[in-house]
């Protein structure tokens, strides 16, 4: 990817949308693009934080593991997302693993060079804090959902969130969500078991709350899903 291509990619991110051409060029000059294949890791948990990544193409799974090796999925990121959000100001290691689940092209920004650009461009610093603030609110909403909802409600809310982030809205108003997420993935995202997710999805299909095709893709109306008790 050439510098002009990188500029086109970064200009689409909310973080850089209000920058003038000169300010954006400063970011582009310190950036490179790289491609990753499915199954590879962008970084490992606890490795020294060196870069921030902006997704141009592909899907990235962010997950953590505990001392027993149990996996807890934090999020699935797609085109238009950046990670890790803590990378700009956190010292030490990456707080999670970043695994490619669909071949990806990422724009890589070295943190040490980016911090110098931030110092030279206070306007950009304000934008960074705004994006971080939005991320904190999103994480608070997810935590509140886990605390307040039972498992079935957590699964329904998770499906709605994934549909709006990764799905396609149909003319009918319903969402089409590809079967990129296994039951184990869904379980790891809310801290439950694969069996519980499987039973819940089966019951949802039986009740007509979701439809699935032969490939396992789902179709459902988010509003109806959240309004109907299971």
MIDRENFI-467913 format. One record per residue (C-alpha): residue number from 1; x, y, z; residue in one letter. Coordinates in steps of 0.2 Angstrom, whole numbers, padded with zeros to 4 digits. Example, Ala and Ser with C-alpha at 12.3 -4.5 7.8 and 13.67 -1.06 7.14 Angstrom:
REM MIDRENFI-467913
rec k = 1 | X = 0062 | Y = -0022 | Z = 0039 | r = a
rec k = 2 | X = 0068 | Y = -0005 | Z = 0036 | r = s
//
This chain:
REM MIDRENFI-467913
rec k = 1 | X = 0000 | Y = 0000 | Z = 0000 | r = x
rec k = 2 | X = 0007 | Y = 0017 | Z = -0005 | r = x
rec k = 3 | X = 0007 | Y = 0033 | Z = 0005 | r = x
rec k = 4 | X = -0007 | Y = 0040 | Z = -0004 | r = x
rec k = 5 | X = -0017 | Y = 0024 | Z = -0001 | r = x
rec k = 6 | X = -0013 | Y = 0025 | Z = 0018 | r = x
rec k = 7 | X = -0019 | Y = 0043 | Z = 0018 | r = x
rec k = 8 | X = -0035 | Y = 0037 | Z = 0011 | r = x
rec k = 9 | X = -0037 | Y = 0024 | Z = 0024 | r = x
rec k = 10 | X = -0033 | Y = 0034 | Z = 0039 | r = x
rec k = 11 | X = -0044 | Y = 0049 | Z = 0033 | r = x
rec k = 12 | X = -0059 | Y = 0038 | Z = 0035 | r = x
rec k = 13 | X = -0056 | Y = 0035 | Z = 0054 | r = x
rec k = 14 | X = -0065 | Y = 0047 | Z = 0066 | r = x
rec k = 15 | X = -0049 | Y = 0050 | Z = 0075 | r = x
rec k = 16 | X = -0041 | Y = 0059 | Z = 0060 | r = x
rec k = 17 | X = -0057 | Y = 0065 | Z = 0050 | r = x
rec k = 18 | X = -0055 | Y = 0083 | Z = 0056 | r = x
rec k = 19 | X = -0037 | Y = 0084 | Z = 0052 | r = x
rec k = 20 | X = -0031 | Y = 0096 | Z = 0038 | r = x
rec k = 21 | X = -0020 | Y = 0088 | Z = 0024 | r = x
rec k = 22 | X = -0003 | Y = 0093 | Z = 0033 | r = x
rec k = 23 | X = -0008 | Y = 0086 | Z = 0050 | r = x
rec k = 24 | X = -0014 | Y = 0070 | Z = 0041 | r = x
rec k = 25 | X = 0002 | Y = 0069 | Z = 0031 | r = x
rec k = 26 | X = 0012 | Y = 0069 | Z = 0047 | r = x
rec k = 27 | X = 0003 | Y = 0053 | Z = 0053 | r = x
rec k = 28 | X = 0005 | Y = 0045 | Z = 0036 | r = x
rec k = 29 | X = 0024 | Y = 0048 | Z = 0035 | r = x
rec k = 30 | X = 0026 | Y = 0037 | Z = 0051 | r = x
rec k = 31 | X = 0014 | Y = 0024 | Z = 0045 | r = x
rec k = 32 | X = 0016 | Y = 0008 | Z = 0036 | r = x
rec k = 33 | X = 0004 | Y = -0006 | Z = 0030 | r = x
rec k = 34 | X = 0005 | Y = -0024 | Z = 0032 | r = x
rec k = 35 | X = -0005 | Y = -0040 | Z = 0028 | r = x
rec k = 36 | X = -0009 | Y = -0054 | Z = 0040 | r = x
rec k = 37 | X = -0016 | Y = -0071 | Z = 0036 | r = x
rec k = 38 | X = -0030 | Y = -0080 | Z = 0045 | r = x
rec k = 39 | X = -0023 | Y = -0088 | Z = 0061 | r = x
rec k = 40 | X = -0008 | Y = -0077 | Z = 0064 | r = x
rec k = 41 | X = -0007 | Y = -0065 | Z = 0079 | r = x
rec k = 42 | X = -0003 | Y = -0047 | Z = 0077 | r = x
rec k = 43 | X = 0003 | Y = -0047 | Z = 0095 | r = x
rec k = 44 | X = 0003 | Y = -0058 | Z = 0110 | r = x
rec k = 45 | X = -0003 | Y = -0054 | Z = 0128 | r = x
rec k = 46 | X = 0010 | Y = -0046 | Z = 0138 | r = x
rec k = 47 | X = 0022 | Y = -0042 | Z = 0124 | r = x
rec k = 48 | X = 0029 | Y = -0024 | Z = 0124 | r = x
rec k = 49 | X = 0017 | Y = -0012 | Z = 0117 | r = x
rec k = 50 | X = 0025 | Y = -0004 | Z = 0102 | r = x
rec k = 51 | X = 0011 | Y = 0000 | Z = 0089 | r = x
rec k = 52 | X = -0007 | Y = 0005 | Z = 0086 | r = x
rec k = 53 | X = -0016 | Y = -0004 | Z = 0072 | r = x
rec k = 54 | X = -0030 | Y = 0003 | Z = 0060 | r = x
rec k = 55 | X = -0040 | Y = -0010 | Z = 0051 | r = x
rec k = 56 | X = -0042 | Y = -0008 | Z = 0032 | r = x
rec k = 57 | X = -0048 | Y = -0026 | Z = 0028 | r = x
rec k = 58 | X = -0052 | Y = -0041 | Z = 0038 | r = x
rec k = 59 | X = -0057 | Y = -0046 | Z = 0056 | r = x
rec k = 60 | X = -0047 | Y = -0047 | Z = 0071 | r = x
rec k = 61 | X = -0051 | Y = -0056 | Z = 0087 | r = x
rec k = 62 | X = -0046 | Y = -0048 | Z = 0104 | r = x
rec k = 63 | X = -0045 | Y = -0060 | Z = 0118 | r = x
rec k = 64 | X = -0037 | Y = -0063 | Z = 0135 | r = x
rec k = 65 | X = -0032 | Y = -0079 | Z = 0144 | r = x
rec k = 66 | X = -0031 | Y = -0083 | Z = 0163 | r = x
rec k = 67 | X = -0018 | Y = -0093 | Z = 0172 | r = x
rec k = 68 | X = -0028 | Y = -0109 | Z = 0167 | r = x
rec k = 69 | X = -0027 | Y = -0105 | Z = 0149 | r = x
rec k = 70 | X = -0046 | Y = -0101 | Z = 0148 | r = x
rec k = 71 | X = -0050 | Y = -0089 | Z = 0134 | r = x
rec k = 72 | X = -0061 | Y = -0073 | Z = 0136 | r = x
rec k = 73 | X = -0065 | Y = -0064 | Z = 0120 | r = x
rec k = 74 | X = -0065 | Y = -0045 | Z = 0122 | r = x
rec k = 75 | X = -0071 | Y = -0041 | Z = 0105 | r = x
rec k = 76 | X = -0071 | Y = -0044 | Z = 0086 | r = x
rec k = 77 | X = -0064 | Y = -0029 | Z = 0076 | r = x
rec k = 78 | X = -0067 | Y = -0025 | Z = 0058 | r = x
rec k = 79 | X = -0063 | Y = -0012 | Z = 0045 | r = x
rec k = 80 | X = -0064 | Y = 0005 | Z = 0052 | r = x
rec k = 81 | X = -0058 | Y = 0000 | Z = 0070 | r = x
rec k = 82 | X = -0042 | Y = 0003 | Z = 0079 | r = x
rec k = 83 | X = -0033 | Y = -0006 | Z = 0092 | r = x
rec k = 84 | X = -0027 | Y = -0006 | Z = 0106 | r = x
rec k = 85 | X = -0035 | Y = 0009 | Z = 0112 | r = x
rec k = 86 | X = -0024 | Y = 0009 | Z = 0128 | r = x
rec k = 87 | X = -0009 | Y = 0009 | Z = 0117 | r = x
rec k = 88 | X = -0006 | Y = 0027 | Z = 0116 | r = x
rec k = 89 | X = -0003 | Y = 0030 | Z = 0134 | r = x
rec k = 90 | X = 0000 | Y = 0013 | Z = 0142 | r = x
rec k = 91 | X = 0017 | Y = 0008 | Z = 0146 | r = x
rec k = 92 | X = 0021 | Y = -0011 | Z = 0148 | r = x
rec k = 93 | X = 0013 | Y = -0025 | Z = 0138 | r = x
rec k = 94 | X = -0002 | Y = -0028 | Z = 0127 | r = x
rec k = 95 | X = -0017 | Y = -0031 | Z = 0138 | r = x
rec k = 96 | X = -0023 | Y = -0045 | Z = 0126 | r = x
rec k = 97 | X = -0020 | Y = -0056 | Z = 0111 | r = x
rec k = 98 | X = -0025 | Y = -0050 | Z = 0094 | r = x
rec k = 99 | X = -0028 | Y = -0064 | Z = 0082 | r = x
rec k = 100 | X = -0033 | Y = -0063 | Z = 0063 | r = x
rec k = 101 | X = -0049 | Y = -0073 | Z = 0060 | r = x
rec k = 102 | X = -0051 | Y = -0066 | Z = 0042 | r = x
rec k = 103 | X = -0036 | Y = -0061 | Z = 0031 | r = x
rec k = 104 | X = -0032 | Y = -0043 | Z = 0035 | r = x
rec k = 105 | X = -0023 | Y = -0028 | Z = 0030 | r = x
rec k = 106 | X = -0018 | Y = -0016 | Z = 0044 | r = x
rec k = 107 | X = -0010 | Y = 0001 | Z = 0044 | r = x
rec k = 108 | X = 0003 | Y = 0001 | Z = 0058 | r = x
rec k = 109 | X = 0008 | Y = 0017 | Z = 0068 | r = x
rec k = 110 | X = 0023 | Y = 0016 | Z = 0079 | r = x
rec k = 111 | X = 0018 | Y = 0023 | Z = 0096 | r = x
rec k = 112 | X = 0034 | Y = 0032 | Z = 0100 | r = x
rec k = 113 | X = 0033 | Y = 0042 | Z = 0084 | r = x
rec k = 114 | X = 0014 | Y = 0045 | Z = 0086 | r = x
rec k = 115 | X = 0017 | Y = 0052 | Z = 0103 | r = x
rec k = 116 | X = 0028 | Y = 0065 | Z = 0096 | r = x
rec k = 117 | X = 0015 | Y = 0070 | Z = 0083 | r = x
rec k = 118 | X = 0002 | Y = 0071 | Z = 0097 | r = x
rec k = 119 | X = 0013 | Y = 0083 | Z = 0106 | r = x
rec k = 120 | X = 0015 | Y = 0094 | Z = 0091 | r = x
rec k = 121 | X = -0003 | Y = 0093 | Z = 0087 | r = x
rec k = 122 | X = -0014 | Y = 0097 | Z = 0102 | r = x
rec k = 123 | X = -0030 | Y = 0096 | Z = 0091 | r = x
rec k = 124 | X = -0026 | Y = 0078 | Z = 0087 | r = x
rec k = 125 | X = -0023 | Y = 0074 | Z = 0106 | r = x
rec k = 126 | X = -0041 | Y = 0080 | Z = 0110 | r = x
rec k = 127 | X = -0048 | Y = 0069 | Z = 0096 | r = x
rec k = 128 | X = -0039 | Y = 0054 | Z = 0104 | r = x
rec k = 129 | X = -0046 | Y = 0057 | Z = 0121 | r = x
rec k = 130 | X = -0063 | Y = 0059 | Z = 0113 | r = x
rec k = 131 | X = -0062 | Y = 0041 | Z = 0105 | r = x
rec k = 132 | X = -0055 | Y = 0034 | Z = 0121 | r = x
rec k = 133 | X = -0070 | Y = 0041 | Z = 0131 | r = x
rec k = 134 | X = -0082 | Y = 0033 | Z = 0118 | r = x
rec k = 135 | X = -0073 | Y = 0016 | Z = 0120 | r = x
rec k = 136 | X = -0074 | Y = 0018 | Z = 0139 | r = x
rec k = 137 | X = -0093 | Y = 0021 | Z = 0138 | r = x
rec k = 138 | X = -0095 | Y = 0005 | Z = 0127 | r = x
rec k = 139 | X = -0085 | Y = -0005 | Z = 0139 | r = x
rec k = 140 | X = -0096 | Y = 0001 | Z = 0154 | r = x
rec k = 141 | X = -0112 | Y = -0004 | Z = 0144 | r = x
rec k = 142 | X = -0105 | Y = -0021 | Z = 0141 | r = x
rec k = 143 | X = -0101 | Y = -0023 | Z = 0159 | r = x
rec k = 144 | X = -0117 | Y = -0017 | Z = 0165 | r = x
rec k = 145 | X = -0126 | Y = -0029 | Z = 0153 | r = x
rec k = 146 | X = -0116 | Y = -0044 | Z = 0161 | r = x
rec k = 147 | X = -0120 | Y = -0038 | Z = 0178 | r = x
rec k = 148 | X = -0139 | Y = -0035 | Z = 0176 | r = x
rec k = 149 | X = -0145 | Y = -0048 | Z = 0163 | r = x
rec k = 150 | X = -0147 | Y = -0066 | Z = 0165 | r = x
rec k = 151 | X = -0137 | Y = -0077 | Z = 0152 | r = x
rec k = 152 | X = -0151 | Y = -0078 | Z = 0139 | r = x
rec k = 153 | X = -0153 | Y = -0059 | Z = 0139 | r = x
rec k = 154 | X = -0134 | Y = -0058 | Z = 0138 | r = x
rec k = 155 | X = -0134 | Y = -0069 | Z = 0123 | r = x
rec k = 156 | X = -0148 | Y = -0059 | Z = 0114 | r = x
rec k = 157 | X = -0139 | Y = -0042 | Z = 0118 | r = x
rec k = 158 | X = -0123 | Y = -0050 | Z = 0111 | r = x
rec k = 159 | X = -0131 | Y = -0055 | Z = 0095 | r = x
rec k = 160 | X = -0139 | Y = -0038 | Z = 0093 | r = x
rec k = 161 | X = -0122 | Y = -0029 | Z = 0096 | r = x
rec k = 162 | X = -0113 | Y = -0041 | Z = 0083 | r = x
rec k = 163 | X = -0126 | Y = -0039 | Z = 0070 | r = x
rec k = 164 | X = -0125 | Y = -0020 | Z = 0071 | r = x
rec k = 165 | X = -0106 | Y = -0021 | Z = 0071 | r = x
rec k = 166 | X = -0103 | Y = -0035 | Z = 0058 | r = x
rec k = 167 | X = -0120 | Y = -0039 | Z = 0050 | r = x
rec k = 168 | X = -0129 | Y = -0032 | Z = 0035 | r = x
rec k = 169 | X = -0146 | Y = -0023 | Z = 0037 | r = x
rec k = 170 | X = -0159 | Y = -0030 | Z = 0025 | r = x
rec k = 171 | X = -0173 | Y = -0021 | Z = 0016 | r = x
rec k = 172 | X = -0185 | Y = -0029 | Z = 0028 | r = x
rec k = 173 | X = -0176 | Y = -0020 | Z = 0043 | r = x
rec k = 174 | X = -0169 | Y = -0037 | Z = 0049 | r = x
rec k = 175 | X = -0150 | Y = -0040 | Z = 0050 | r = x
rec k = 176 | X = -0140 | Y = -0054 | Z = 0042 | r = x
rec k = 177 | X = -0126 | Y = -0060 | Z = 0053 | r = x
rec k = 178 | X = -0114 | Y = -0072 | Z = 0045 | r = x
rec k = 179 | X = -0109 | Y = -0088 | Z = 0054 | r = x
rec k = 180 | X = -0091 | Y = -0081 | Z = 0057 | r = x
rec k = 181 | X = -0094 | Y = -0083 | Z = 0076 | r = x
rec k = 182 | X = -0095 | Y = -0101 | Z = 0083 | r = x
rec k = 183 | X = -0105 | Y = -0105 | Z = 0099 | r = x
rec k = 184 | X = -0088 | Y = -0106 | Z = 0108 | r = x
rec k = 185 | X = -0084 | Y = -0088 | Z = 0102 | r = x
rec k = 186 | X = -0101 | Y = -0082 | Z = 0108 | r = x
rec k = 187 | X = -0099 | Y = -0091 | Z = 0125 | r = x
rec k = 188 | X = -0081 | Y = -0084 | Z = 0128 | r = x
rec k = 189 | X = -0087 | Y = -0066 | Z = 0124 | r = x
rec k = 190 | X = -0100 | Y = -0067 | Z = 0139 | r = x
rec k = 191 | X = -0091 | Y = -0079 | Z = 0151 | r = x
rec k = 192 | X = -0103 | Y = -0094 | Z = 0149 | r = x
rec k = 193 | X = -0102 | Y = -0111 | Z = 0141 | r = x
rec k = 194 | X = -0104 | Y = -0117 | Z = 0123 | r = x
rec k = 195 | X = -0118 | Y = -0129 | Z = 0129 | r = x
rec k = 196 | X = -0128 | Y = -0114 | Z = 0136 | r = x
rec k = 197 | X = -0126 | Y = -0104 | Z = 0120 | r = x
rec k = 198 | X = -0131 | Y = -0119 | Z = 0110 | r = x
rec k = 199 | X = -0147 | Y = -0122 | Z = 0120 | r = x
rec k = 200 | X = -0152 | Y = -0104 | Z = 0120 | r = x
rec k = 201 | X = -0150 | Y = -0102 | Z = 0101 | r = x
rec k = 202 | X = -0160 | Y = -0118 | Z = 0098 | r = x
rec k = 203 | X = -0174 | Y = -0111 | Z = 0109 | r = x
rec k = 204 | X = -0173 | Y = -0094 | Z = 0100 | r = x
rec k = 205 | X = -0175 | Y = -0103 | Z = 0083 | r = x
rec k = 206 | X = -0189 | Y = -0114 | Z = 0090 | r = x
rec k = 207 | X = -0198 | Y = -0098 | Z = 0096 | r = x
rec k = 208 | X = -0196 | Y = -0089 | Z = 0079 | r = x
rec k = 209 | X = -0185 | Y = -0076 | Z = 0086 | r = x
rec k = 210 | X = -0170 | Y = -0080 | Z = 0074 | r = x
rec k = 211 | X = -0169 | Y = -0088 | Z = 0057 | r = x
rec k = 212 | X = -0154 | Y = -0098 | Z = 0051 | r = x
rec k = 213 | X = -0149 | Y = -0104 | Z = 0034 | r = x
rec k = 214 | X = -0140 | Y = -0120 | Z = 0029 | r = x
rec k = 215 | X = -0123 | Y = -0112 | Z = 0032 | r = x
rec k = 216 | X = -0128 | Y = -0106 | Z = 0050 | r = x
rec k = 217 | X = -0130 | Y = -0088 | Z = 0045 | r = x
rec k = 218 | X = -0143 | Y = -0079 | Z = 0056 | r = x
rec k = 219 | X = -0157 | Y = -0067 | Z = 0051 | r = x
rec k = 220 | X = -0166 | Y = -0057 | Z = 0065 | r = x
rec k = 221 | X = -0174 | Y = -0041 | Z = 0070 | r = x
rec k = 222 | X = -0164 | Y = -0033 | Z = 0084 | r = x
rec k = 223 | X = -0179 | Y = -0023 | Z = 0091 | r = x
rec k = 224 | X = -0190 | Y = -0039 | Z = 0091 | r = x
rec k = 225 | X = -0176 | Y = -0049 | Z = 0099 | r = x
rec k = 226 | X = -0174 | Y = -0038 | Z = 0114 | r = x
rec k = 227 | X = -0192 | Y = -0035 | Z = 0117 | r = x
rec k = 228 | X = -0197 | Y = -0054 | Z = 0117 | r = x
rec k = 229 | X = -0194 | Y = -0064 | Z = 0133 | r = x
rec k = 230 | X = -0186 | Y = -0081 | Z = 0130 | r = x
//
